[in-house]
Amino acid sequence: MRRATNDAPSAEKLSLIRQHAFSAIKKADALGRFPTQVSDIMAASKVLVVAKPDIDEGFLKKMRASAGRALKSALSKVLGVFDAKARTAYVDQTVLTVRQAFLKLHEAGHAVLPWQKDAYLLVEDCEKTISPEISEQFDSEANSFASEVLFQLDAFTEEARDMEFGIRAPLSLSKKYGASVYASIRRYVSTNYRTCAVLVLNPPTLKEVEGFSVDVRRVIASPSFEQIFGDIDWPEVLGPGDELGKIVPVGRAMSRPRSIGLIDANGDLKECVGEAFNGKFYIFILVHVTGAPAGVSIV
């Protein structure tokens, strides 16, 4: 069963990261400028960004030789490299532009956070190290720095609070802040005062008999959702016969809000509404509590 996860740094460490994020934004005079001015922030942080058509093995071999043992290796194909001595971030140009913003700020985190900047001479980053699923503290902290800067601390959250709740809110704000849909929806839920959660699904696999099958990759919950529902055993796979599966938009961009029921930590049935967005790489099912009388439980 799939459980909600929270890989963020401790509250104390996050407070320190936010202080350095604010300082980076302030130095670049980027607060309130949209989309978030990543280039100005990198320059103000004194991190040179070098775009490369591809970060190949020849380049990596040369960089690794100069770093010796003071190297933090990537877990998969290298997308970014931070040379601490030269304060230079090498970024793979083949990465989608909207994701390059987060990748660059992740590298800036290695340079700006004082307890990280001298940890390694060379840091290699990949799809796994910049993913929200990463549990290693070093990269989780750099991800938090990137998120705090990209969403301008509380600006995104406060703006989202004033909008009508729903999946369209983070989609709209993602364009304004220059962030990916994934990062925006994650930020929307994890910092939301409402009782909500989002299920991140892989693209569906079409089947002749069953219709489709889709794997649940990750579940992110708001603080109040975690408090009320505790550790929910979410399904790992959904199909058209499941209540949550009926929300999955196959062959279309979005699904209409649908009433579902969830059992809270006290065993009471809560009425919720689920709606979904079909992105290019993932499907997102946003669930929130309505407070209305509950129907049939789905888990």
Disulfide bonds with the S-S distance in Angstrom:
none
